[in-house]
Amino acid sequence: MKLKITLSLLLIGHIVAAQDTLFARKMVDTLTSPYFWGRGYTNNGAAKAAAFLTQQFQDYGVSPMDGKSFMQEFSYPVNTYPGKMEVAVNGVTLVPGRDYIIRPDSRGVKGEGKLVQKDSTIFLDSKDRILVTLENKLTWSAEQQAVDYTVIQLDKKLQKALPVSIKANIENVMVSDFKTGNICGIVKGTSKPDSIIVFTAHYDHLGGMGSKTYFPGANDNASGVTQVLTMAKYYAAHPQPYTMAFILFSGEEAGLLGSKYFSENPLIPLKNIRFLVNLDLEGTGIEGITVVNATIYPNEFALLKQINEKNKYLVKVSSRGKAANSDHYFFTEKGVPAFYIYTLGGIKAYHDIYDISATLPLTEYSNEFNLLIKFNDALMNRGIN
């Protein structure tokens, strides 16, 4: 009888894990689809994503953090590229995202001219104020300003000859007041509602570069958003003694702007946060996870490692010190105990057009979810299990 019960529990565990992974795959597929256009600044991508994610919280039974609205609105300036994105080098038309990217603080330009080599990787069309550079890898980002020249970065590996001529038709729009918002929800605690555990991830990505190219952002950070949604779905169905809070930040790619805004305008008392876990780049895990702030909060890190070793969820839980590399940072600066966890191994796509759902393995998605659930149990003084 004992063997049958054990086998049944194992079977149930495998079924739940399979369901979690199916949910994750569907969610990452959705968030990286052309409809959301990179969850960025053109084609209304960020706003579409915010509306979709708000609806997810509502469907799960999560409540607005302030009791009124899931959206904590804010705004900031950003340089965008909604229209023409045409570049030819040496008379050859190039493909945006694959062959080249525009440095995100570049102005728009329409011109054609000769390129003068300045050094081994830099070429200048002084008439049109265009700078062409050769790069080993093309990675894009977001900028809050537009400078008075244009930088076109070429993939060095794809260039068959040194660039000697350039033709460009690039449209930029500097948006001085890009309106967006953090999505904030809670599940009230059953016995200790003033003690709060928070899960966060940023839902914004880079959007589009021109009208035909967008950056899907599967690992960065549809994966982290999906893990937070999974936690929200679980805790809405299983309320805990502590309040569970969930924040999906906007503006991370432009400089951690959403998390900075929330930390300065908190919808919950920061002093009541028992712990915050920020999730970014959650789509792999073959080589385990790294925990930023592990050296700042050694007791919680030891607890996390102990749970992992007992249950054999991940091959490795690595320690890292303080770093201003994701949305945990401004909370740490205000004394909120926080980890930033990211997965290791697998695909290397990052801030490029190749960060797509189809190649994101979600290798340890369910194991990481289970590790976090048990970590929360231990934080709520239920012991290690």
KOLMIKOL-39205 format. One record per residue (C-alpha): residue number from 1; residue in one letter; x, y, z. Coordinates in steps of 0.001 Angstrom, whole numbers, plus 524288, in hexadecimal, padded with zeros to 5 digits. Example, Ala and Ser with C-alpha at 12.3 -4.5 7.8 and 13.67 -1.06 7.14 Angstrom:
REM KOLMIKOL-39205
{1 a {8300C 7EE6C 81E78}},
{2 s {83566 7FBDC 81BE4}},
REM end
This chain:
REM KOLMIKOL-39205
{1 m {80000 80000 80000}},
{2 k {80AFB 80975 80384}},
{3 l {81180 806D7 7F660}},
{4 k {804BD 8099C 7EF2C}},
{5 i {802F5 81678 7F663}},
{6 t {810FF 81A7D 7F35C}},
{7 l {80F50 81727 7E4F9}},
{8 s {80282 81EB9 7E493}},
{9 l {808E9 82AB5 7EA88}},
{10 l {81413 829DE 7E0C9}},
{11 l {80A67 828C8 7D590}},
{12 i {802BD 83490 7DA5F}},
{13 g {80F6C 83C39 7DB84}},
{14 h {81316 83908 7CD76}},
{15 i {8057A 83CDF 7C8A4}},
{16 v {80621 849F1 7CFD1}},
{17 a {813C9 84C78 7CA6A}},
{18 a {80F18 84962 7BCA7}},
{19 q {80381 8528D 7BE3D}},
{20 d {80C5D 85D5A 7C358}},
{21 t {8157E 85BE2 7B7CB}},
{22 l {80A40 85BD4 7AE12}},
{23 f {8050A 8684A 7B44F}},
{24 a {81299 86E5F 7B3A2}},
{25 r {8148E 86AD5 7A566}},
{26 k {80757 87054 7A195}},
{27 m {809C8 87CDF 7A930}},
{28 v {8176F 87F19 7A38F}},
{29 d {81230 87C4A 795D7}},
{30 t {8079A 8866D 79811}},
{31 l {81031 89110 79DD1}},
{32 t {81A26 88FD9 792D7}},
{33 s {81011 89021 787DE}},
{34 p {80FE8 89B2A 77DC5}},
{35 y {80370 8A07E 783F7}},
{36 f {80B4D 8A560 78FA1}},
{37 w {81677 8A9FE 786B4}},
{38 g {8213A 8A812 790A2}},
{39 r {81932 8AE10 79BBA}},
{40 g {81F73 8BB1E 798D8}},
{41 y {81DA7 8C8BE 79397}},
{42 t {817B3 8C703 78622}},
{43 n {80B3D 8C093 78121}},
{44 n {805A4 8C2C1 78EC7}},
{45 g {80D24 8B6AB 7932D}},
{46 a {80F43 8BA1B 7A17D}},
{47 a {8012D 8BE63 7A359}},
{48 k {7FBF7 8B1F1 79D0D}},
{49 a {8048A 8A9CD 7A5E6}},
{50 a {8002B 8B153 7B1F5}},
{51 a {7F1D6 8AF54 7AE98}},
{52 f {7F3F1 8A0CC 7AC5B}},
{53 l {7FB7A 89ED3 7B8FD}},
{54 t {7F19A 8A698 7C0DF}},
{55 q {7E712 89D87 7BBBD}},
{56 q {7EF28 891C5 7C015}},
{57 f {7EFA9 896DF 7CE07}},
{58 q {7E0FA 8991D 7CDBA}},
{59 d {7DE4D 88B93 7C85E}},
{60 y {7E685 88522 7D2F9}},
{61 g {7DF6C 88C50 7DDE6}},
{62 v {7EABC 8953D 7E1A2}},
{63 s {7E681 8A273 7E732}},
{64 p {7EBC3 8AFF2 7E38D}},
{65 m {7F68B 8B3C6 7ECFE}},
{66 d {7F079 8C0F1 7F043}},
{67 g {7E295 8BB90 7F01A}},
{68 k {7DF2C 8C392 7E408}},
{69 s {7E758 8C0CA 7D808}},
{70 f {7F1CD 8B71B 7D411}},
{71 m {7F924 8C1CD 7CCB9}},
{72 q {802A1 8CAF2 7D362}},
{73 e {80466 8D506 7C8B4}},
{74 f {810D2 8DCB0 7C5EE}},
{75 s {817DF 8E210 7B9FF}},
{76 y {8254F 8E50E 7B4A1}},
{77 p {82BEA 8E9A1 7A802}},
{78 v {83068 8DF98 79E0F}},
{79 n {8360D 8DF9F 79055}},
{80 t {82E25 8D719 786F8}},
{81 y {82EDE 8D1F7 77908}},
{82 p {82102 8CFB8 7740F}},
{83 g {822D7 8D1AF 7656E}},
{84 k {82D41 8D0D6 75AD9}},
{85 m {83909 8C85A 75DE0}},
{86 e {84091 8C71B 7511E}},
{87 v {84F45 8C589 7503D}},
{88 a {8580D 8C198 744E2}},
{89 v {866CA 8C009 745FF}},
{90 n {86F39 8BEF3 739BA}},
{91 g {86294 8BEB2 731F2}},
{92 v {85D64 8B2B1 73938}},
{93 t {85076 8B418 74074}},
{94 l {851DC 8AF2F 74E6D}},
{95 v {847EB 8A869 7572B}},
{96 p {8453B 8AF8D 763FF}},
{97 g {847E3 8A790 77022}},
{98 r {84F89 89D4E 768BC}},
{99 d {85998 8A562 7612D}},
{100 y {85939 8B1E1 76915}},
{101 i {852F1 8B954 77426}},
{102 i {851A1 8C7D3 776AF}},
{103 r {857AB 8CC9B 78341}},
{104 p {84B69 8CFFB 78AFA}},
{105 d {84F17 8DE22 78DC6}},
{106 s {850E4 8E119 77F4C}},
{107 r {8495E 8EB93 7780B}},
{108 g {841F9 8E872 76BA2}},
{109 v {848E7 8EB0A 75ED2}},
{110 k {846EC 8EAB0 75027}},
{111 g {85367 8EB44 74863}},
{112 e {85D48 8E4CD 73F93}},
{113 g {86BEA 8E65B 73F90}},
{114 k {879B1 8E125 74007}},
{115 l {87F79 8DB3F 74C5C}},
{116 v {88CFB 8DEFA 7511D}},
{117 q {893E1 8D4ED 75981}},
{118 k {897E2 8DAA1 766B5}},
{119 d {89D85 8CE28 76C88}},
{120 s {89BD3 8BF6F 76B11}},
{121 t {88D80 8BF81 76F3A}},
{122 i {88888 8CD83 76D5B}},
{123 f {8846C 8D41A 7608A}},
{124 l {87EFE 8E1D4 75EE4}},
{125 d {875E9 8E8C4 75572}},
{126 s {8785F 8F68C 75A8C}},
{127 k {86EBC 8FCF1 75111}},
{128 d {86303 8F58E 756B6}},
{129 r {868D5 8F3E1 76459}},
{130 i {8681E 8E511 7634F}},
{131 l {8718A 8DC78 76AB3}},
{132 v {872B6 8CE2D 7669D}},
{133 t {87915 8C47B 76FE9}},
{134 l {87C79 8B618 76ECB}},
{135 e {8780E 8ADEC 77A59}},
{136 n {87A52 89FD8 77E83}},
{137 k {86C47 89ED1 78379}},
{138 l {86039 8A717 78163}},
{139 t {858D7 8AA1A 78DCB}},
{140 w {84E96 8B4C3 78EA5}},
{141 s {8495C 8BCA4 79A16}},
{142 a {840D1 8C86E 79D27}},
{143 e {844F4 8D699 79F01}},
{144 q {83E84 8E27F 7A4EF}},
{145 q {84505 8EC34 79BC5}},
{146 a {84851 8EE6D 78D77}},
{147 v {855B8 8F3D0 789F4}},
{148 d {85919 8FBF1 77DF0}},
{149 y {85EE6 8F0FA 775C7}},
{150 t {85BBE 8E323 77181}},
{151 v {86358 8D6ED 774ED}},
{152 i {86120 8CACB 76CA4}},
{153 q {86726 8BE83 7725F}},
{154 l {86A42 8B38E 768D0}},
{155 d {86C57 8A533 76BCE}},
{156 k {87AC1 8A39F 768BE}},
{157 k {8793D 8952F 76574}},
{158 l {86F63 89810 75AA1}},
{159 q {87745 8A29E 753D1}},
{160 k {87E68 89D9B 747BB}},
{161 a {88627 8AA24 745E2}},
{162 l {8893F 8B690 74D3B}},
{163 p {87E16 8C06A 74C56}},
{164 v {88138 8CB50 7428E}},
{165 s {873AF 8D0FC 73FDC}},
{166 i {86719 8D2AB 7476A}},
{167 k {858FB 8D57B 743EF}},
{168 a {84F56 8D715 74F0B}},
{169 n {8412C 8DAC9 75119}},
{170 i {83E3F 8D9D8 75F94}},
{171 e {832E7 8E002 766CE}},
{172 n {8335E 8E290 77560}},
{173 v {82955 8E8C1 77E6A}},
{174 m {82DC0 8EE17 78B70}},
{175 v {82251 8EBE7 794CB}},
{176 s {823BB 8F577 7A006}},
{177 d {81908 8EF7C 7A878}},
{178 f {8177F 8E0F1 7A5E8}},
{179 k {80C35 8DC7D 7AE81}},
{180 t {80CCC 8CF00 7B481}},
{181 g {80B29 8C887 7C1B9}},
{182 n {80EA1 8BDDF 7CB55}},
{183 i {80498 8B30F 7CD46}},
{184 c {802CA 8B09B 7DBC8}},
{185 g {7FAA0 8A619 7E26B}},
{186 i {7F944 89F41 7EF8E}},
{187 v {7F35D 8936C 7F601}},
{188 k {7F07C 89725 80418}},
{189 g {7F672 88EED 80ED8}},
{190 t {7ED33 886C1 8170A}},
{191 s {7F35E 88930 82462}},
{192 k {7FEFC 89279 822A8}},
{193 p {7FAC2 89BB1 817B9}},
{194 d {8049E 8A62C 81B9C}},
{195 s {80FD8 89CF4 8189D}},
{196 i {81215 89D03 809F5}},
{197 i {819BB 894B3 8005D}},
{198 v {81B53 89B11 7F305}},
{199 f {81E14 8954B 7E59B}},
{200 t {8221B 89E61 7DAA8}},
{201 a {82601 89E1F 7CC55}},
{202 h {8267A 8A843 7C188}},
{203 y {81CEA 8A674 7B65F}},
{204 d {82285 8B0B7 7AD2A}},
{205 h {82C82 8AD6A 7A2CE}},
{206 l {8327B 8B4F2 7976F}},
{207 g {826F5 8B5E3 78E39}},
{208 g {8299A 8B801 77FC9}},
{209 m {83473 8BDBE 7778A}},
{210 g {82D05 8C2C0 76BCC}},
{211 s {81FDD 8BDE6 76710}},
{212 k {82430 8B01D 76379}},
{213 t {82D91 8ABA8 76E2E}},
{214 y {82A97 8A921 77C70}},
{215 f {831D8 8A30D 787DF}},
{216 p {8299C 897F8 78DCB}},
{217 g {8302E 89793 79B33}},
{218 a {82D38 8896C 79EB2}},
{219 n {83797 88755 7A915}},
{220 d {8382B 895EF 7ABDF}},
{221 n {82E60 8962A 7B19C}},
{222 a {82247 88ED7 7AD6A}},
{223 s {82827 883A9 7B545}},
{224 g {828A7 88B5C 7C1FC}},
{225 v {81B11 890FE 7BFEB}},
{226 t {815E2 8834C 7BDC1}},
{227 q {81BFC 87E52 7CA5E}},
{228 v {815D2 88997 7D1E7}},
{229 l {808B1 886A5 7CB8E}},
{230 t {80A1D 87872 7CF9E}},
{231 m {80CB4 87CB9 7DD9F}},
{232 a {8010A 885EF 7DD44}},
{233 k {7F82C 87B54 7D7F2}},
{234 y {7FCBC 871B8 7E247}},
{235 y {7FB84 87ADE 7EDEB}},
{236 a {7EE61 8802B 7E9A7}},
{237 a {7E977 8721E 7EA86}},
{238 h {7F152 86F52 7F6FA}},
{239 p {7F188 87B64 7FFDD}},
{240 q {7FC89 87B5C 809D3}},
{241 p {7FE30 880D7 81793}},
{242 y {80659 88BED 811B0}},
{243 t {801AA 89514 8070E}},
{244 m {80726 89190 7F9BC}},
{245 a {809BE 89D1E 7F0C4}},
{246 f {80CD7 89D3F 7E23E}},
{247 i {8129D 8A88F 7DA8F}},
{248 l {81516 8A89C 7CBF7}},
{249 f {81DAA 8B446 7C909}},
{250 s {81E4A 8BCB4 7BCED}},
{251 g {829F9 8C4FB 7B904}},
{252 e {8347F 8BB4D 7BD19}},
{253 e {83B62 8BB9B 7AFFF}},
{254 a {83C53 8CA6D 7B061}},
{255 g {84319 8CA56 7BDA0}},
{256 l {83B68 8C317 7C83F}},
{257 l {8318B 8CE2F 7C7B5}},
{258 g {8256B 8C6CC 7CC1F}},
{259 s {82BB8 8C0C8 7D818}},
{260 k {831E4 8CDD8 7DB9F}},
{261 y {82494 8D45E 7DAA5}},
{262 f {81E0A 8C9FD 7E315}},
{263 s {828C0 8CA76 7ED65}},
{264 e {826C7 8D92E 7EE5F}},
{265 n {817E3 8D84C 7EDC8}},
{266 p {814EF 8CB3F 7F453}},
{267 l {80721 8C5E8 7F483}},
{268 i {80A99 8BD5B 80024}},
{269 p {8133C 8C100 80BBF}},
{270 l {8211F 8BD36 80813}},
{271 k {823F6 8BA22 81664}},
{272 n {819A0 8AF5A 815E2}},
{273 i {8208A 8A7D4 80B17}},
{274 r {82651 89B7E 81111}},
{275 f {82D1E 8984B 80446}},
{276 l {82CD3 89BEF 7F5DF}},
{277 v {830B4 892C1 7EAD1}},
{278 n {8332F 898EE 7DD91}},
{279 l {832DA 88FD2 7D1CC}},
{280 d {839A4 8932B 7C50A}},
{281 l {83F50 889FD 7BAA1}},
{282 e {83825 87E03 7BFB0}},
{283 g {8376B 875D0 7B368}},
{284 t {842E9 86C73 7B49D}},
{285 g {848FA 8666E 7C0D3}},
{286 i {85134 85B49 7BB7C}},
{287 e {85C8D 86089 7C396}},
{288 g {8540B 864D4 7CEFD}},
{289 i {85134 8728C 7D3DF}},
{290 t {858C7 87E2D 7D8FE}},
{291 v {853C9 88604 7E491}},
{292 v {85787 89463 7E4ED}},
{293 n {85830 899D6 7F2E2}},
{294 a {85B7B 88C4D 7F81B}},
{295 t {866F4 89211 7FF99}},
{296 i {85E60 89D06 804F7}},
{297 y {8544E 8939A 80A6E}},
{298 p {85C31 8876C 80DCC}},
{299 n {851DC 88154 8169E}},
{300 e {84769 8816C 80C14}},
{301 f {85138 87CB2 80208}},
{302 a {85530 87167 80ACF}},
{303 l {846CA 86E28 80C67}},
{304 l {8448C 86E31 7FDBC}},
{305 k {8505F 8657E 7FB77}},
{306 q {84C51 85C1C 80628}},
{307 i {83EC8 85A78 80048}},
{308 n {8448C 8584E 7F2E0}},
{309 e {84E54 84E3A 7F7A1}},
{310 k {843F6 846BA 7FF1D}},
{311 n {83A8E 8463C 7F399}},
{312 k {844BA 845DA 7E8AA}},
{313 y {83D7B 84FE5 7E06F}},
{314 l {848F5 85686 7D99E}},
{315 v {856D8 8522E 7D6E3}},
{316 k {85C8D 85E5E 7DD16}},
{317 v {8589D 86A73 7E4B8}},
{318 s {8639F 8744C 7E327}},
{319 s {86678 88018 7EB9E}},
{320 r {868AD 88DD5 7E6B3}},
{321 g {86A22 89AA4 7EDEA}},
{322 k {862F6 8A77A 7ECA0}},
{323 a {860AF 8AC49 7DEBE}},
{324 a {85854 8B6DA 7D878}},
{325 n {8549D 8ADF8 7CD32}},
{326 s {845E6 8AC2C 7CEBC}},
{327 d {839B4 8B0CE 7D5C8}},
{328 h {83D84 8AC0A 7E350}},
{329 y {847C6 8B6C7 7E457}},
{330 f {83FF4 8C296 7E8E0}},
{331 f {83904 8BA3F 7F305}},
{332 t {84624 8B5B8 7F843}},
{333 e {84A63 8C3F0 7F909}},
{334 k {83EA1 8C6BB 801A9}},
{335 g {8417A 8BB82 80ADC}},
{336 v {837EE 8B19C 80545}},
{337 p {83DC2 8A3DB 805D7}},
{338 a {83DED 89EFB 7F7CF}},
{339 f {843A8 89505 7EE84}},
{340 y {844E6 895EF 7DFE3}},
{341 i {844E2 8883A 7DA29}},
{342 y {8489D 884E8 7CC2A}},
{343 t {84A93 877D4 7C576}},
{344 l {85718 872E7 7BF30}},
{345 g {85A97 86ACF 7B33F}},
{346 g {853EB 86868 7A65A}},
{347 i {85163 872DD 79C36}},
{348 k {859AB 87F35 79BCA}},
{349 a {84FF2 88807 794BB}},
{350 y {84EF9 89519 79BBB}},
{351 h {84996 8A235 7973E}},
{352 d {84904 89D6B 7894A}},
{353 i {83F05 8982E 77FA5}},
{354 y {842B7 88A22 782FD}},
{355 d {83D26 88A52 790D4}},
{356 i {83114 882CF 78C79}},
{357 s {827D7 87950 79305}},
{358 a {82AB2 86E13 789AC}},
{359 t {838C1 86CB8 78E6C}},
{360 l {83652 86FC9 79CD5}},
{361 p {83724 8629B 7A3BE}},
{362 l {8304F 865F3 7B0AC}},
{363 t {838CF 85ADD 7B59C}},
{364 e {8371F 85CCE 7C434}},
{365 y {82AB6 864E3 7C466}},
{366 s {822E2 85B97 7CD1A}},
{367 n {82E51 85864 7D5FD}},
{368 e {830F4 866C8 7D854}},
{369 f {82295 86913 7DB34}},
{370 n {822A7 85E21 7E555}},
{371 l {82F35 8634D 7EB56}},
{372 l {82929 870CF 7ECF1}},
{373 i {81CB7 86B53 7F2DC}},
{374 k {82465 863DE 7FD27}},
{375 f {82D2B 86FA3 7FF7F}},
{376 n {82102 87792 80286}},
{377 d {81C39 86D10 80BD4}},
{378 a {8291E 86DD1 8130B}},
{379 l {8289B 87CB0 81387}},
{380 m {81B58 87B58 819E6}},
{381 n {821D4 872F0 82461}},
{382 r {81C14 86627 81FD3}},
{383 g {82956 85FA0 81FE0}},
{384 i {83089 85957 814A8}},
{385 n {82973 84EEA 80CD0}},
REM end
